[in-house]
Amino acid sequence: MNRQTILVVEDEGNILTIMRAILSANDYKVIEARDGKQALQMVASHCPDLVLLDLGLPDMDGLDIIRQVRAWSKMPIVVVSARDRERDKVEALDLGADDYITKPFGTSELLARIRAALRHMQGENAQACDRFVCGGLTIDFFKRRIYVDGEEAHLTQNEYKIVTLLAKYAGRVLTYDFIIQHVWGPHAQRDNQILRVNMANIRRKLEKNPASPAYISTEIGVGYRMAEADGPRL
Ligand code: CA
């Protein structure tokens, strides 16, 4: 099996050294860029399987790199940044980053997020699946039905749209704006309140303990994330 190539975009030498060590030890091929210009060249010339992207680069903002890469490629981009404000995370995710890790990061977390982003890309290329299974939750996309522990859950049309959208991107945070635009359309008011009301109803219907959800978690101030499906998505 070919090793997967990760482009690390990072201007700080010591962080770059740590990342290189972690990734090489886990059998990834590592290529490096120390500024934005070099990063864009390497993305185009090497077409890596995933990009780990620092936002604070000497010559440009990492957000511009996301914008430019997303204009032509779906390659997974995981932001690794010291910026920990919600606004920064939301902006990066809305521009199309697959995930956002704040520095300092834990090795296991970094590797898990990388695996999730790579897996998602494989899912994207694989044939469309007609079923999503995660623990006791089953979504049958073909019959448009949702079951919890074998019992059918009765969702409204919008609730169903929200749940299936999150399932489609399982493991990734979807921002409030992203969900609102997909469910209520591009001209919908950016009002999180109606989404929160829908989510409360969804949790009441799907979760054993809505206060401590097992399936859909909240990234406070950012959005929601569906837990990953069990096993391979066929
Ligand atoms: Ca930096």
py3Dmol code that shows the C-alpha trace and the ligand (Angstrom):
import py3Dmol

protein = """\
ATOM      1  CA  MET A   1       0.000   0.000   0.000  1.00  0.00           C
ATOM      2  CA  ASN A   2       1.301   3.435  -0.893  1.00  0.00           C
ATOM      3  CA  ARG A   3       2.133   5.627   2.046  1.00  0.00           C
ATOM      4  CA  GLN A   4      -0.028   8.711   2.254  1.00  0.00           C
ATOM      5  CA  THR A   5       1.660  12.056   1.796  1.00  0.00           C
ATOM      6  CA  ILE A   6       1.033  14.912   4.201  1.00  0.00           C
ATOM      7  CA  LEU A   7       2.108  18.449   3.472  1.00  0.00           C
ATOM      8  CA  VAL A   8       2.980  20.295   6.677  1.00  0.00           C
ATOM      9  CA  VAL A   9       2.765  24.072   6.275  1.00  0.00           C
ATOM     10  CA  GLU A  10       4.507  25.591   9.274  1.00  0.00           C
ATOM     11  CA  ASP A  11       7.063  28.358   9.727  1.00  0.00           C
ATOM     12  CA  GLU A  12       8.185  27.467  13.245  1.00  0.00           C
ATOM     13  CA  GLY A  13      11.116  25.074  13.075  1.00  0.00           C
ATOM     14  CA  ASN A  14      10.501  23.295  16.369  1.00  0.00           C
ATOM     15  CA  ILE A  15       6.838  22.568  15.646  1.00  0.00           C
ATOM     16  CA  LEU A  16       7.793  21.371  12.187  1.00  0.00           C
ATOM     17  CA  THR A  17      10.349  19.006  13.738  1.00  0.00           C
ATOM     18  CA  ILE A  18       7.785  17.586  16.159  1.00  0.00           C
ATOM     19  CA  MET A  19       5.211  17.080  13.422  1.00  0.00           C
ATOM     20  CA  ARG A  20       7.710  15.477  11.100  1.00  0.00           C
ATOM     21  CA  ALA A  21       8.698  13.017  13.862  1.00  0.00           C
ATOM     22  CA  ILE A  22       5.081  12.153  14.767  1.00  0.00           C
ATOM     23  CA  LEU A  23       3.972  11.686  11.171  1.00  0.00           C
ATOM     24  CA  SER A  24       7.013   9.717  10.021  1.00  0.00           C
ATOM     25  CA  ALA A  25       6.709   7.413  13.034  1.00  0.00           C
ATOM     26  CA  ASN A  26       3.125   6.725  11.941  1.00  0.00           C
ATOM     27  CA  ASP A  27       4.146   5.849   8.414  1.00  0.00           C
ATOM     28  CA  TYR A  28       3.101   9.003   6.610  1.00  0.00           C
ATOM     29  CA  LYS A  29       5.340  10.537   4.005  1.00  0.00           C
ATOM     30  CA  VAL A  30       6.032  14.131   5.053  1.00  0.00           C
ATOM     31  CA  ILE A  31       6.677  17.081   2.782  1.00  0.00           C
ATOM     32  CA  GLU A  32       7.120  20.601   4.142  1.00  0.00           C
ATOM     33  CA  ALA A  33       6.507  24.220   3.291  1.00  0.00           C
ATOM     34  CA  ARG A  34       7.626  27.134   5.446  1.00  0.00           C
ATOM     35  CA  ASP A  35       5.569  29.889   3.872  1.00  0.00           C
ATOM     36  CA  GLY A  36       2.366  30.347   1.919  1.00  0.00           C
ATOM     37  CA  LYS A  37       3.905  30.744  -1.494  1.00  0.00           C
ATOM     38  CA  GLN A  38       5.852  27.517  -1.122  1.00  0.00           C
ATOM     39  CA  ALA A  39       2.748  25.794   0.267  1.00  0.00           C
ATOM     40  CA  LEU A  40       0.633  26.657  -2.777  1.00  0.00           C
ATOM     41  CA  GLN A  41       3.408  25.487  -5.120  1.00  0.00           C
ATOM     42  CA  MET A  42       3.720  22.172  -3.275  1.00  0.00           C
ATOM     43  CA  VAL A  43      -0.020  21.594  -3.147  1.00  0.00           C
ATOM     44  CA  ALA A  44      -0.145  21.950  -6.926  1.00  0.00           C
ATOM     45  CA  SER A  45       3.039  20.025  -7.737  1.00  0.00           C
ATOM     46  CA  HIS A  46       2.844  17.165  -5.179  1.00  0.00           C
ATOM     47  CA  CYS A  47      -0.926  16.872  -4.731  1.00  0.00           C
ATOM     48  CA  PRO A  48      -0.604  15.589  -1.132  1.00  0.00           C
ATOM     49  CA  ASP A  49      -3.292  13.391   0.464  1.00  0.00           C
ATOM     50  CA  LEU A  50      -3.753  15.946   3.246  1.00  0.00           C
ATOM     51  CA  VAL A  51      -2.511  19.388   4.286  1.00  0.00           C
ATOM     52  CA  LEU A  52      -1.748  20.379   7.883  1.00  0.00           C
ATOM     53  CA  LEU A  53      -1.949  24.133   7.802  1.00  0.00           C
ATOM     54  CA  ASP A  54      -0.679  26.779  10.197  1.00  0.00           C
ATOM     55  CA  LEU A  55      -2.554  30.077   9.825  1.00  0.00           C
ATOM     56  CA  GLY A  56       0.141  32.512  10.939  1.00  0.00           C
ATOM     57  CA  LEU A  57       2.612  32.356   8.071  1.00  0.00           C
ATOM     58  CA  PRO A  58       5.303  34.947   7.272  1.00  0.00           C
ATOM     59  CA  ASP A  59       4.029  35.893   3.820  1.00  0.00           C
ATOM     60  CA  MET A  60       0.266  35.325   3.924  1.00  0.00           C
ATOM     61  CA  ASP A  61      -2.645  34.275   6.069  1.00  0.00           C
ATOM     62  CA  GLY A  62      -3.369  30.547   6.036  1.00  0.00           C
ATOM     63  CA  LEU A  63      -7.021  31.388   5.385  1.00  0.00           C
ATOM     64  CA  ASP A  64      -5.998  32.608   1.908  1.00  0.00           C
ATOM     65  CA  ILE A  65      -4.417  29.234   1.274  1.00  0.00           C
ATOM     66  CA  ILE A  66      -7.679  27.464   2.157  1.00  0.00           C
ATOM     67  CA  ARG A  67      -9.539  29.820  -0.165  1.00  0.00           C
ATOM     68  CA  GLN A  68      -7.144  29.269  -3.054  1.00  0.00           C
ATOM     69  CA  VAL A  69      -6.913  25.483  -2.694  1.00  0.00           C
ATOM     70  CA  ARG A  70     -10.686  25.113  -2.337  1.00  0.00           C
ATOM     71  CA  ALA A  71     -11.160  26.911  -5.647  1.00  0.00           C
ATOM     72  CA  TRP A  72      -9.960  23.757  -7.404  1.00  0.00           C
ATOM     73  CA  SER A  73      -9.459  20.897  -4.943  1.00  0.00           C
ATOM     74  CA  LYS A  74     -11.285  18.960  -2.225  1.00  0.00           C
ATOM     75  CA  MET A  75      -8.047  17.698  -0.681  1.00  0.00           C
ATOM     76  CA  PRO A  76      -8.387  17.455   3.095  1.00  0.00           C
ATOM     77  CA  ILE A  77      -7.088  20.509   4.969  1.00  0.00           C
ATOM     78  CA  VAL A  78      -6.647  20.359   8.734  1.00  0.00           C
ATOM     79  CA  VAL A  79      -5.789  23.679  10.356  1.00  0.00           C
ATOM     80  CA  VAL A  80      -3.320  23.550  13.245  1.00  0.00           C
ATOM     81  CA  SER A  81      -3.254  26.996  14.766  1.00  0.00           C
ATOM     82  CA  ALA A  82      -2.545  28.914  17.946  1.00  0.00           C
ATOM     83  CA  ARG A  83      -5.617  31.053  17.179  1.00  0.00           C
ATOM     84  CA  ASP A  84      -8.258  29.675  19.484  1.00  0.00           C
ATOM     85  CA  ARG A  85     -11.101  32.175  19.095  1.00  0.00           C
ATOM     86  CA  GLU A  86     -14.406  30.809  17.845  1.00  0.00           C
ATOM     87  CA  ARG A  87     -14.422  33.399  15.081  1.00  0.00           C
ATOM     88  CA  ASP A  88     -11.156  32.040  13.646  1.00  0.00           C
ATOM     89  CA  LYS A  89     -12.386  28.451  13.752  1.00  0.00           C
ATOM     90  CA  VAL A  90     -15.700  29.344  12.150  1.00  0.00           C
ATOM     91  CA  GLU A  91     -13.986  31.293   9.378  1.00  0.00           C
ATOM     92  CA  ALA A  92     -11.554  28.476   8.572  1.00  0.00           C
ATOM     93  CA  LEU A  93     -14.311  25.839   8.593  1.00  0.00           C
ATOM     94  CA  ASP A  94     -16.628  27.979   6.489  1.00  0.00           C
ATOM     95  CA  LEU A  95     -13.862  28.489   3.927  1.00  0.00           C
ATOM     96  CA  GLY A  96     -13.663  24.717   3.613  1.00  0.00           C
ATOM     97  CA  ALA A  97     -11.108  23.456   6.143  1.00  0.00           C
ATOM     98  CA  ASP A  98     -12.004  19.908   7.190  1.00  0.00           C
ATOM     99  CA  ASP A  99     -11.023  20.327  10.800  1.00  0.00           C
ATOM    100  CA  TYR A 100      -9.335  22.699  13.235  1.00  0.00           C
ATOM    101  CA  ILE A 101      -6.835  21.806  15.937  1.00  0.00           C
ATOM    102  CA  THR A 102      -5.517  24.388  18.365  1.00  0.00           C
ATOM    103  CA  LYS A 103      -1.917  24.528  19.544  1.00  0.00           C
ATOM    104  CA  PRO A 104      -0.647  23.066  21.752  1.00  0.00           C
ATOM    105  CA  PHE A 105      -2.055  19.806  20.411  1.00  0.00           C
ATOM    106  CA  GLY A 106      -1.868  16.228  21.692  1.00  0.00           C
ATOM    107  CA  THR A 107      -0.212  13.634  19.474  1.00  0.00           C
ATOM    108  CA  SER A 108      -3.144  11.209  19.616  1.00  0.00           C
ATOM    109  CA  GLU A 109      -5.629  13.932  18.824  1.00  0.00           C
ATOM    110  CA  LEU A 110      -3.595  15.132  15.855  1.00  0.00           C
ATOM    111  CA  LEU A 111      -3.359  11.595  14.457  1.00  0.00           C
ATOM    112  CA  ALA A 112      -7.047  10.884  15.054  1.00  0.00           C
ATOM    113  CA  ARG A 113      -8.109  14.076  13.249  1.00  0.00           C
ATOM    114  CA  ILE A 114      -5.807  13.215  10.340  1.00  0.00           C
ATOM    115  CA  ARG A 115      -7.274   9.710  10.093  1.00  0.00           C
ATOM    116  CA  ALA A 116     -10.815  11.101  10.194  1.00  0.00           C
ATOM    117  CA  ALA A 117     -10.099  13.633   7.433  1.00  0.00           C
ATOM    118  CA  LEU A 118      -8.438  10.993   5.236  1.00  0.00           C
ATOM    119  CA  ARG A 119     -11.287   8.562   5.858  1.00  0.00           C
ATOM    120  CA  HIS A 120     -13.819  11.159   4.928  1.00  0.00           C
ATOM    121  CA  MET A 121     -12.040  11.752   1.634  1.00  0.00           C
ATOM    122  CA  GLN A 122     -12.169   8.034   0.866  1.00  0.00           C
ATOM    123  CA  GLY A 123     -15.869   8.061   1.700  1.00  0.00           C
ATOM    124  CA  GLU A 124     -16.357  10.966  -0.677  1.00  0.00           C
ATOM    125  CA  ASN A 125     -14.786   9.003  -3.510  1.00  0.00           C
ATOM    126  CA  ALA A 126     -16.524   5.751  -2.658  1.00  0.00           C
ATOM    127  CA  GLN A 127     -19.959   4.887  -3.920  1.00  0.00           C
ATOM    128  CA  ALA A 128     -22.797   6.682  -2.206  1.00  0.00           C
ATOM    129  CA  CYS A 129     -23.907   4.657   0.776  1.00  0.00           C
ATOM    130  CA  ASP A 130     -27.588   4.163   1.480  1.00  0.00           C
ATOM    131  CA  ARG A 131     -27.243   3.593   5.188  1.00  0.00           C
ATOM    132  CA  PHE A 132     -25.512   5.284   8.102  1.00  0.00           C
ATOM    133  CA  VAL A 133     -25.031   3.276  11.288  1.00  0.00           C
ATOM    134  CA  CYS A 134     -23.541   4.658  14.491  1.00  0.00           C
ATOM    135  CA  GLY A 135     -24.201   2.703  17.657  1.00  0.00           C
ATOM    136  CA  GLY A 136     -27.973   2.442  18.048  1.00  0.00           C
ATOM    137  CA  LEU A 137     -28.650   5.076  15.392  1.00  0.00           C
ATOM    138  CA  THR A 138     -29.455   3.949  11.852  1.00  0.00           C
ATOM    139  CA  ILE A 139     -30.334   6.236   8.958  1.00  0.00           C
ATOM    140  CA  ASP A 140     -31.824   4.572   5.909  1.00  0.00           C
ATOM    141  CA  PHE A 141     -31.309   7.187   3.197  1.00  0.00           C
ATOM    142  CA  PHE A 142     -33.163   5.136   0.615  1.00  0.00           C
ATOM    143  CA  LYS A 143     -36.355   4.835   2.682  1.00  0.00           C
ATOM    144  CA  ARG A 144     -35.755   8.230   4.340  1.00  0.00           C
ATOM    145  CA  ARG A 145     -36.217   6.720   7.777  1.00  0.00           C
ATOM    146  CA  ILE A 146     -34.289   6.981  11.006  1.00  0.00           C
ATOM    147  CA  TYR A 147     -34.224   4.289  13.678  1.00  0.00           C
ATOM    148  CA  VAL A 148     -32.986   4.427  17.245  1.00  0.00           C
ATOM    149  CA  ASP A 149     -32.359   1.035  18.826  1.00  0.00           C
ATOM    150  CA  GLY A 150     -34.622  -0.497  16.184  1.00  0.00           C
ATOM    151  CA  GLU A 151     -37.550   1.886  16.787  1.00  0.00           C
ATOM    152  CA  GLU A 152     -38.423   4.404  14.115  1.00  0.00           C
ATOM    153  CA  ALA A 153     -37.875   8.024  15.160  1.00  0.00           C
ATOM    154  CA  HIS A 154     -40.349  10.468  13.647  1.00  0.00           C
ATOM    155  CA  LEU A 155     -38.569  13.606  12.524  1.00  0.00           C
ATOM    156  CA  THR A 156     -39.943  16.619  10.695  1.00  0.00           C
ATOM    157  CA  GLN A 157     -38.583  17.277   7.228  1.00  0.00           C
ATOM    158  CA  ASN A 158     -36.116  19.906   8.447  1.00  0.00           C
ATOM    159  CA  GLU A 159     -34.992  17.757  11.358  1.00  0.00           C
ATOM    160  CA  TYR A 160     -34.356  14.924   8.903  1.00  0.00           C
ATOM    161  CA  LYS A 161     -32.367  17.251   6.628  1.00  0.00           C
ATOM    162  CA  ILE A 162     -30.196  18.395   9.527  1.00  0.00           C
ATOM    163  CA  VAL A 163     -29.476  14.865  10.741  1.00  0.00           C
ATOM    164  CA  THR A 164     -28.657  13.507   7.282  1.00  0.00           C
ATOM    165  CA  LEU A 165     -26.424  16.485   6.510  1.00  0.00           C
ATOM    166  CA  LEU A 166     -24.466  15.887   9.720  1.00  0.00           C
ATOM    167  CA  ALA A 167     -24.294  12.147   8.950  1.00  0.00           C
ATOM    168  CA  LYS A 168     -22.959  12.844   5.482  1.00  0.00           C
ATOM    169  CA  TYR A 169     -20.079  14.753   7.064  1.00  0.00           C
ATOM    170  CA  ALA A 170     -19.795  12.506  10.146  1.00  0.00           C
ATOM    171  CA  GLY A 171     -16.742  13.244  12.243  1.00  0.00           C
ATOM    172  CA  ARG A 172     -16.493  16.824  11.012  1.00  0.00           C
ATOM    173  CA  VAL A 173     -17.783  19.994  12.604  1.00  0.00           C
ATOM    174  CA  LEU A 174     -20.403  21.722  10.482  1.00  0.00           C
ATOM    175  CA  THR A 175     -20.809  25.393  11.301  1.00  0.00           C
ATOM    176  CA  TYR A 176     -24.219  26.869  12.118  1.00  0.00           C
ATOM    177  CA  ASP A 177     -24.164  28.916   8.898  1.00  0.00           C
ATOM    178  CA  PHE A 178     -23.300  25.883   6.788  1.00  0.00           C
ATOM    179  CA  ILE A 179     -26.216  23.896   8.220  1.00  0.00           C
ATOM    180  CA  ILE A 180     -28.682  26.790   7.971  1.00  0.00           C
ATOM    181  CA  GLN A 181     -27.780  27.430   4.337  1.00  0.00           C
ATOM    182  CA  HIS A 182     -28.115  23.767   3.411  1.00  0.00           C
ATOM    183  CA  VAL A 183     -31.419  23.238   5.188  1.00  0.00           C
ATOM    184  CA  TRP A 184     -33.207  26.569   4.800  1.00  0.00           C
ATOM    185  CA  GLY A 185     -31.484  27.738   1.601  1.00  0.00           C
ATOM    186  CA  PRO A 186     -28.829  30.329   0.756  1.00  0.00           C
ATOM    187  CA  HIS A 187     -31.081  33.301   1.479  1.00  0.00           C
ATOM    188  CA  ALA A 188     -32.155  32.152   4.929  1.00  0.00           C
ATOM    189  CA  GLN A 189     -31.564  34.485   7.838  1.00  0.00           C
ATOM    190  CA  ARG A 190     -28.459  33.561   9.743  1.00  0.00           C
ATOM    191  CA  ASP A 191     -30.434  32.924  12.878  1.00  0.00           C
ATOM    192  CA  ASN A 192     -28.991  30.213  15.069  1.00  0.00           C
ATOM    193  CA  GLN A 193     -32.043  30.201  17.310  1.00  0.00           C
ATOM    194  CA  ILE A 194     -34.239  28.219  14.919  1.00  0.00           C
ATOM    195  CA  LEU A 195     -31.430  25.716  14.418  1.00  0.00           C
ATOM    196  CA  ARG A 196     -31.032  25.373  18.192  1.00  0.00           C
ATOM    197  CA  VAL A 197     -34.751  24.689  18.562  1.00  0.00           C
ATOM    198  CA  ASN A 198     -34.589  22.030  15.856  1.00  0.00           C
ATOM    199  CA  MET A 199     -31.527  20.466  17.455  1.00  0.00           C
ATOM    200  CA  ALA A 200     -33.252  20.307  20.843  1.00  0.00           C
ATOM    201  CA  ASN A 201     -36.137  18.420  19.202  1.00  0.00           C
ATOM    202  CA  ILE A 202     -33.778  16.129  17.314  1.00  0.00           C
ATOM    203  CA  ARG A 203     -31.938  15.260  20.498  1.00  0.00           C
ATOM    204  CA  ARG A 204     -35.163  14.612  22.339  1.00  0.00           C
ATOM    205  CA  LYS A 205     -36.067  12.112  19.610  1.00  0.00           C
ATOM    206  CA  LEU A 206     -32.672  10.465  19.067  1.00  0.00           C
ATOM    207  CA  GLU A 207     -30.699  10.672  22.266  1.00  0.00           C
ATOM    208  CA  LYS A 208     -31.214   8.641  25.427  1.00  0.00           C
ATOM    209  CA  ASN A 209     -29.910  11.577  27.419  1.00  0.00           C
ATOM    210  CA  PRO A 210     -30.309  14.802  25.405  1.00  0.00           C
ATOM    211  CA  ALA A 211     -28.188  16.714  27.947  1.00  0.00           C
ATOM    212  CA  SER A 212     -25.265  14.400  27.237  1.00  0.00           C
ATOM    213  CA  PRO A 213     -25.692  13.473  23.578  1.00  0.00           C
ATOM    214  CA  ALA A 214     -24.074  10.331  22.173  1.00  0.00           C
ATOM    215  CA  TYR A 215     -24.610  11.048  18.484  1.00  0.00           C
ATOM    216  CA  ILE A 216     -24.559  14.772  17.791  1.00  0.00           C
ATOM    217  CA  SER A 217     -22.134  16.844  19.830  1.00  0.00           C
ATOM    218  CA  THR A 218     -22.028  20.619  20.120  1.00  0.00           C
ATOM    219  CA  GLU A 219     -18.883  22.603  19.397  1.00  0.00           C
ATOM    220  CA  ILE A 220     -19.891  25.619  21.417  1.00  0.00           C
ATOM    221  CA  GLY A 221     -20.072  28.780  19.344  1.00  0.00           C
ATOM    222  CA  VAL A 222     -19.049  26.895  16.185  1.00  0.00           C
ATOM    223  CA  GLY A 223     -21.483  24.179  15.192  1.00  0.00           C
ATOM    224  CA  TYR A 224     -22.381  20.505  15.482  1.00  0.00           C
ATOM    225  CA  ARG A 225     -20.601  17.242  14.795  1.00  0.00           C
ATOM    226  CA  MET A 226     -22.086  13.804  14.158  1.00  0.00           C
ATOM    227  CA  ALA A 227     -20.153  10.893  15.671  1.00  0.00           C
ATOM    228  CA  GLU A 228     -18.422   8.730  13.094  1.00  0.00           C
ATOM    229  CA  ALA A 229     -20.158   5.734  11.607  1.00  0.00           C
ATOM    230  CA  ASP A 230     -19.341   2.230  12.801  1.00  0.00           C
ATOM    231  CA  GLY A 231     -16.827   0.429  10.619  1.00  0.00           C
ATOM    232  CA  PRO A 232     -16.370   1.064   6.917  1.00  0.00           C
ATOM    233  CA  ARG A 233     -19.110   2.869   5.038  1.00  0.00           C
ATOM    234  CA  LEU A 234     -20.109   0.605   2.191  1.00  0.00           C
TER     235      LEU A 234
END
"""
ligand_1 = """\
1
CA
Ca 3.189 30.352 12.485
"""
view = py3Dmol.view(width=600, height=400)
view.addModel(protein, "pdb")
view.setStyle({"model": 0}, {"cartoon": {"style": "trace"}})
view.addModel(ligand_1, "xyz")
view.setStyle({"model": 1}, {"stick": {}})
view.zoomTo()
view.show()
